């Protein structure tokens, strides 16, 4: 299984970025796809997740600013991040997990840095 994340970078506060995660080697339809992040000195935290059928959940800290989506034909999940804040600075990780939690996979992470 491979989860290849891309799209991170250095932006200014208020800017936007779109992260992508291409999945291979797994039955994409069976997995919830999502994003987590780890800021310097902090624990990893959930950002958002989306099921095959489009059910979505977000962390309160990103609601209204971030949008998660998936292209089931291409096995790709996206994270559109708008109105970025310095506190969004973190390494963002793509993850795939089954709804019962028996399987979970992680991508390699992509750095997002938001300057004030």
Protein Blocks (a to p, Z undefined) as FASTA:
>chain_A
ZZddehiacddehiacddddddehiafklpccddddddehiacddfbdcdfkopacddfk
lgokaccdddfknopacdddehiafklgccdddddddfkopaccddebpaddddZZ
